[in-house]
Amino acid sequence: MSGLPYLDAAAVERLVPMGRAVDVLEEALRAGLDPETTPRRPIVDLPAGQLLLMPASTRRYAGVKAVSIAPGNPGRGLPRIQGTYLLFDGETLAPLAALDGIALTSLRTPAVSALAVRHLAEPGARRLVVFGSGPQAYGHVLALREVRPVEDVTVVARDRHRAEALAAWCRELGLTARAADSGARLAEAVAGADLVACCTTARDPLFPGKLARDGVTVVAVGSHEPGARELDGDLIARATVVVEARAAALEEAGDIVVPIRQGTITSHHLAGNLADLIAGRVVAGPGPRVFKSTGMAWEDLVVAAAAYEAAQQGPGEGPRSRAQA
C-alpha cells in the first residue's frame, strides 16, 4: 500500500545531525530568508492546553506544523509537546512528506540557540548552566557543544532526580557535571557561567539577573506567551538582546514584553533579529548577551526540508510511508 512518505523520530535525528541543523539554519539566513516575513501562528486555547499551527514557505518548499501543548501530559507519562509536520512542494503545493513533530522541535530549537551562541558567545565559553531537565535541556547540551568548547555543566531543575539524571548523562559524554539546588551553589554557578540555557515552563524569572556577569550569553527558549518569562527585567535591561524576529518577540516573548510594559526597556532596546546577527549587523555590548527564542515556523521548514532532501539523496535512507511505519 502506498502512502505519504513519513520520517519518524529516528530518521529525523539520523538524517539531520545537530551540527548539520545549525549549519542549514545559518545557510538559509545567509541566502536571504527574512524571519520577519514568517506568518504569525494561530494559537488556540483548548481545555487540555493549546493547539498551534505554524506555516511557512520558501520558493522550493512550504510546510506547516500542527503542535499540541498539554501541560498535564508529563503526569500521564506523555510528552508535554506533540505534533506532526507536513512538507509540501513550493511550486505545486503537492504533499511531499510528513515528519515527526516532536523530533523536529527537539532538533531545531536547540539548533537555533546554538546558531545564536555561535555569533554571540565568547569563543572560549566552557561553563554551562542549564535550567530544566526535559528534552530541550538535553538538546541544548548537545547543541551548544557543537559551537563552543563546553566542558562543565550545572543542571538546575525542580525535580532533583531528573536533574541528577541529566547530570549523569552529561558525565557519560565526558563532561564535568552536577545538579545544583537553589541557593548559594546556584548563585555561584550562574555568576561563573559562560553560557546559560533556560529550557523550562517557568512563568517567573529563574534567577536574579544581577548574578549574570558581563560577557555571559543567556538563551531562553521555554515560553511563547507574553506573560511568561524566564529572565528578569534587570538582565534584559543590561544585555545586548537578540530575538528570532522582532514582530514575533514583541507579541509572544514575555521576557521582552513584560519589561516593556514595566518601562524597564523600550522596543528599541532589541539589538536585532537572528538574520541581523548572522549578517554582522549586531555588535555585542559590554554587558551580558541574551538570545530570546519563541520558536518560529521558518526554522521547522528549513530543517524539515534538509531531512527530506537527505532522505531522497542518501542510499538506503529513503522515507518510509505511513503504511510501512
PAGU-377516 format. One record per residue (C-alpha): residue in three letters; x, y, z. Coordinates in nm, 3 decimals. Example, Ala and Ser with C-alpha at 12.3 -4.5 7.8 and 13.67 -1.06 7.14 Angstrom:
# residues 2
REC  type     east    north       up
REC   ALA    1.230   -0.450    0.780
REC   SER    1.367   -0.106    0.714
# end
This chain:
# residues 325
REC  type     east    north       up
REC   MET    0.000    0.000    0.000
REC   SER    0.135    0.340   -0.094
REC   GLY    0.110    0.643    0.129
REC   LEU    0.263    0.977    0.213
REC   PRO    0.632    0.926    0.298
REC   TYR    0.691    0.954    0.671
REC   LEU    1.012    1.040    0.853
REC   ASP    0.991    0.913    1.209
REC   ALA    1.195    1.044    1.502
REC   ALA    1.490    0.813    1.439
REC   ALA    1.502    0.913    1.072
REC   VAL    1.494    1.285    1.151
REC   GLU    1.778    1.250    1.402
REC   ARG    1.981    1.037    1.162
REC   LEU    1.929    1.250    0.853
REC   VAL    1.999    1.587    1.018
REC   PRO    2.259    1.563    1.296
REC   MET    2.265    1.857    1.535
REC   GLY    2.566    2.024    1.375
REC   ARG    2.404    1.998    1.033
REC   ALA    2.085    2.155    1.167
REC   VAL    2.281    2.455    1.294
REC   ASP    2.451    2.492    0.956
REC   VAL    2.136    2.470    0.740
REC   LEU    1.966    2.735    0.954
REC   GLU    2.261    2.968    0.906
REC   GLU    2.275    2.892    0.534
REC   ALA    1.907    2.981    0.496
REC   LEU    1.954    3.317    0.667
REC   ARG    2.266    3.396    0.464
REC   ALA    2.070    3.313    0.147
REC   GLY    1.822    3.587    0.231
REC   LEU    1.548    3.424    0.439
REC   ASP    1.380    3.701    0.638
REC   PRO    1.237    3.581    0.971
REC   GLU    1.015    3.889    0.988
REC   THR    0.806    3.766    0.692
REC   THR    0.711    3.437    0.859
REC   PRO    0.331    3.419    0.903
REC   ARG    0.202    3.458    1.256
REC   ARG    0.096    3.132    1.412
REC   PRO   -0.261    3.089    1.535
REC   ILE   -0.273    2.973    1.897
REC   VAL   -0.599    2.809    2.002
REC   ASP   -0.669    2.758    2.371
REC   LEU   -0.824    2.421    2.450
REC   PRO   -0.947    2.265    2.776
REC   ALA   -0.636    2.043    2.789
REC   GLY   -0.387    2.305    2.668
REC   GLN   -0.313    2.471    2.336
REC   LEU   -0.306    2.393    1.964
REC   LEU   -0.057    2.583    1.747
REC   LEU   -0.045    2.591    1.367
REC   MET    0.290    2.702    1.225
REC   PRO    0.300    2.765    0.846
REC   ALA    0.599    2.884    0.645
REC   SER    0.720    2.885    0.285
REC   THR    1.021    2.940    0.062
REC   ARG    1.046    2.923   -0.315
REC   ARG    1.125    2.549   -0.303
REC   TYR    0.909    2.431   -0.014
REC   ALA    0.611    2.507    0.204
REC   GLY    0.513    2.342    0.526
REC   VAL    0.303    2.352    0.838
REC   LYS    0.350    2.207    1.185
REC   ALA    0.049    2.125    1.399
REC   VAL    0.161    2.132    1.761
REC   SER   -0.030    2.045    2.076
REC   ILE    0.083    2.158    2.421
REC   ALA   -0.075    1.967    2.708
REC   PRO    0.063    2.075    3.049
REC   GLY   -0.093    1.773    3.220
REC   ASN    0.078    1.517    3.000
REC   PRO    0.403    1.470    3.196
REC   GLY    0.194    1.343    3.487
REC   ARG    0.050    1.083    3.250
REC   GLY    0.391    0.980    3.127
REC   LEU    0.329    1.154    2.793
REC   PRO    0.520    1.437    2.620
REC   ARG    0.406    1.788    2.702
REC   ILE    0.459    1.891    2.338
REC   GLN    0.343    1.673    2.049
REC   GLY    0.294    1.737    1.680
REC   THR    0.323    1.645    1.315
REC   TYR    0.488    1.828    1.026
REC   LEU    0.364    1.831    0.665
REC   LEU    0.611    1.931    0.392
REC   PHE    0.486    2.049    0.050
REC   ASP    0.649    2.128   -0.283
REC   GLY    0.685    2.505   -0.310
REC   GLU    0.568    2.530   -0.671
REC   THR    0.289    2.273   -0.696
REC   LEU    0.199    2.259   -0.325
REC   ALA    0.182    1.882   -0.358
REC   PRO    0.247    1.699   -0.029
REC   LEU    0.598    1.554   -0.015
REC   ALA    0.634    1.403    0.330
REC   ALA    0.522    1.404    0.690
REC   LEU    0.769    1.421    0.976
REC   ASP    0.763    1.350    1.348
REC   GLY    0.685    1.688    1.501
REC   ILE    0.840    1.617    1.842
REC   ALA    1.171    1.516    1.688
REC   LEU    1.168    1.821    1.462
REC   THR    1.100    2.057    1.753
REC   SER    1.358    1.884    1.973
REC   LEU    1.616    1.933    1.699
REC   ARG    1.551    2.279    1.561
REC   THR    1.501    2.463    1.891
REC   PRO    1.848    2.391    2.036
REC   ALA    1.999    2.428    1.688
REC   VAL    1.860    2.783    1.667
REC   SER    2.003    2.859    2.012
REC   ALA    2.340    2.719    1.908
REC   LEU    2.338    2.936    1.597
REC   ALA    2.284    3.245    1.812
REC   VAL    2.554    3.132    2.054
REC   ARG    2.793    3.076    1.763
REC   HIS    2.772    3.450    1.690
REC   LEU    2.718    3.591    2.041
REC   ALA    2.923    3.395    2.293
REC   GLU    3.285    3.431    2.390
REC   PRO    3.498    3.186    2.187
REC   GLY    3.628    3.006    2.495
REC   ALA    3.290    2.956    2.664
REC   ARG    3.324    2.637    2.870
REC   ARG    3.097    2.663    3.174
REC   LEU    2.728    2.597    3.107
REC   VAL    2.431    2.626    3.342
REC   VAL    2.114    2.454    3.221
REC   PHE    1.775    2.528    3.375
REC   GLY    1.536    2.241    3.311
REC   SER    1.559    1.865    3.277
REC   GLY    1.333    1.786    2.981
REC   PRO    1.415    1.712    2.616
REC   GLN    1.517    2.070    2.542
REC   ALA    1.769    2.068    2.826
REC   TYR    1.933    1.757    2.682
REC   GLY    1.918    1.904    2.333
REC   HIS    2.081    2.228    2.440
REC   VAL    2.376    2.047    2.596
REC   LEU    2.435    1.868    2.265
REC   ALA    2.379    2.176    2.052
REC   LEU    2.596    2.417    2.249
REC   ARG    2.881    2.165    2.245
REC   GLU    2.870    2.192    1.865
REC   VAL    2.963    2.561    1.870
REC   ARG    3.160    2.613    2.192
REC   PRO    3.410    2.404    2.393
REC   VAL    3.168    2.322    2.675
REC   GLU    3.339    2.120    2.949
REC   ASP    3.142    2.188    3.267
REC   VAL    2.765    2.169    3.320
REC   THR    2.548    2.262    3.616
REC   VAL    2.186    2.142    3.599
REC   VAL    1.909    2.324    3.783
REC   ALA    1.560    2.172    3.788
REC   ARG    1.261    2.142    4.018
REC   ASP    1.279    1.762    4.010
REC   ARG    1.603    1.665    4.181
REC   HIS    1.601    1.311    4.041
REC   ARG    1.562    1.436    3.684
REC   ALA    1.835    1.694    3.740
REC   GLU    2.069    1.422    3.866
REC   ALA    1.981    1.205    3.565
REC   LEU    2.072    1.484    3.323
REC   ALA    2.397    1.550    3.511
REC   ALA    2.482    1.178    3.493
REC   TRP    2.412    1.178    3.119
REC   CYS    2.645    1.477    3.078
REC   ARG    2.917    1.287    3.262
REC   GLU    2.869    0.997    3.021
REC   LEU    2.951    1.245    2.744
REC   GLY    3.281    1.317    2.917
REC   LEU    3.174    1.644    3.079
REC   THR    3.212    1.753    3.438
REC   ALA    2.856    1.789    3.564
REC   ARG    2.644    1.816    3.876
REC   ALA    2.292    1.912    3.986
REC   ALA    2.252    2.227    4.193
REC   ASP    1.967    2.332    4.421
REC   SER    1.859    2.691    4.451
REC   GLY    2.069    2.889    4.692
REC   ALA    2.436    2.970    4.725
REC   ARG    2.553    2.694    4.493
REC   LEU    2.313    2.807    4.221
REC   ALA    2.416    3.171    4.260
REC   GLU    2.781    3.072    4.234
REC   ALA    2.716    2.865    3.921
REC   VAL    2.524    3.143    3.745
REC   ALA    2.781    3.406    3.842
REC   GLY    3.062    3.195    3.698
REC   ALA    2.880    3.075    3.386
REC   ASP    2.991    3.145    3.031
REC   LEU    2.661    3.013    2.894
REC   VAL    2.316    2.982    3.050
REC   ALA    2.037    2.786    2.879
REC   CYS    1.684    2.833    3.013
REC   CYS    1.465    2.543    2.897
REC   THR    1.172    2.545    3.140
REC   THR    0.800    2.604    3.168
REC   ALA    0.857    2.874    3.431
REC   ARG    0.617    3.166    3.449
REC   ASP    0.852    3.381    3.656
REC   PRO    1.227    3.460    3.632
REC   LEU    1.455    3.172    3.720
REC   PHE    1.736    3.371    3.880
REC   PRO    1.823    3.731    3.972
REC   GLY    1.959    3.899    3.660
REC   LYS    2.224    4.078    3.864
REC   LEU    2.401    3.742    3.904
REC   ALA    2.480    3.724    3.533
REC   ARG    2.828    3.856    3.465
REC   ASP    2.923    4.084    3.178
REC   GLY    3.007    3.874    2.874
REC   VAL    2.786    3.575    2.961
REC   THR    2.547    3.452    2.691
REC   VAL    2.198    3.353    2.803
REC   VAL    1.945    3.176    2.583
REC   ALA    1.581    3.149    2.687
REC   VAL    1.353    2.913    2.496
REC   GLY    1.092    2.799    2.744
REC   SER    0.793    3.023    2.674
REC   HIS    0.593    3.172    2.388
REC   GLU    0.342    3.366    2.597
REC   PRO    0.354    3.743    2.664
REC   GLY    0.302    3.696    3.038
REC   ALA    0.555    3.417    3.099
REC   ARG    0.927    3.475    3.138
REC   GLU    1.244    3.301    3.246
REC   LEU    1.459    3.617    3.266
REC   ASP    1.403    3.928    3.475
REC   GLY    1.398    4.288    3.361
REC   ASP    1.733    4.367    3.522
REC   LEU    1.913    4.119    3.297
REC   ILE    1.724    4.225    2.984
REC   ALA    1.799    4.593    3.051
REC   ARG    2.175    4.524    3.086
REC   ALA    2.202    4.292    2.790
REC   THR    2.253    4.300    2.418
REC   VAL    1.925    4.132    2.322
REC   VAL    1.877    3.933    2.001
REC   VAL    1.546    3.771    1.903
REC   GLU    1.437    3.544    1.618
REC   ALA    1.213    3.817    1.476
REC   ARG    1.119    4.149    1.630
REC   ALA    0.750    4.120    1.544
REC   ALA    0.719    3.774    1.698
REC   ALA    0.913    3.870    2.010
REC   LEU    0.706    4.182    2.073
REC   GLU    0.389    3.973    2.055
REC   GLU    0.487    3.646    2.223
REC   ALA    0.804    3.679    2.431
REC   GLY    0.720    3.763    2.789
REC   ASP    1.091    3.810    2.862
REC   ILE    1.067    4.114    2.631
REC   VAL    0.702    4.216    2.661
REC   VAL    0.693    4.239    3.041
REC   PRO    0.998    4.471    3.076
REC   ILE    0.848    4.694    2.805
REC   ARG    0.519    4.709    2.992
REC   GLN    0.706    4.785    3.314
REC   GLY    0.906    5.062    3.146
REC   THR    1.240    4.888    3.209
REC   ILE    1.317    4.890    2.835
REC   THR    1.157    5.001    2.509
REC   SER    1.127    4.808    2.185
REC   HIS    1.436    4.996    2.064
REC   HIS    1.642    4.803    2.318
REC   LEU    1.633    4.496    2.092
REC   ALA    1.965    4.484    1.910
REC   GLY    1.824    4.292    1.615
REC   ASN    1.692    3.963    1.491
REC   LEU    1.876    3.644    1.409
REC   ALA    1.932    3.746    1.047
REC   ASP    2.089    4.073    1.166
REC   LEU    2.318    3.878    1.398
REC   ILE    2.434    3.638    1.125
REC   ALA    2.498    3.929    0.889
REC   GLY    2.715    4.108    1.146
REC   ARG    2.471    4.395    1.198
REC   VAL    2.455    4.324    1.574
REC   VAL    2.755    4.413    1.789
REC   ALA    2.752    4.281    2.145
REC   GLY    2.793    4.546    2.411
REC   PRO    2.995    4.522    2.734
REC   GLY    2.718    4.356    2.935
REC   PRO    2.550    4.015    2.907
REC   ARG    2.424    3.882    2.574
REC   VAL    2.070    3.739    2.556
REC   PHE    1.901    3.537    2.283
REC   LYS    1.526    3.500    2.333
REC   SER    1.351    3.236    2.126
REC   THR    0.979    3.164    2.098
REC   GLY    1.012    2.911    1.814
REC   MET    0.922    3.003    1.456
REC   ALA    0.781    2.815    1.160
REC   TRP    1.067    2.903    0.922
REC   GLU    1.302    2.702    1.144
REC   ASP    1.085    2.392    1.116
REC   LEU    1.064    2.430    0.739
REC   VAL    1.439    2.466    0.690
REC   VAL    1.522    2.159    0.900
REC   ALA    1.233    1.953    0.760
REC   ALA    1.345    2.029    0.404
REC   ALA    1.702    1.927    0.494
REC   ALA    1.576    1.597    0.632
REC   TYR    1.362    1.532    0.324
REC   GLU    1.648    1.609    0.085
REC   ALA    1.888    1.390    0.279
REC   ALA    1.636    1.107    0.268
REC   GLN    1.598    1.147   -0.108
REC   GLN    1.971    1.155   -0.174
REC   GLY    2.114    0.904    0.070
REC   PRO    2.137    0.537   -0.030
REC   GLY    1.905    0.334    0.185
REC   GLU    1.783    0.649    0.361
REC   GLY    1.451    0.687    0.182
REC   PRO    1.150    0.784    0.393
REC   ARG    0.904    0.515    0.489
REC   SER    0.538    0.552    0.404
REC   ARG    0.284    0.571    0.683
REC   ALA    0.161    0.232    0.571
REC   GLN    0.508    0.091    0.640
REC   ALA    0.567    0.280    0.966
# end
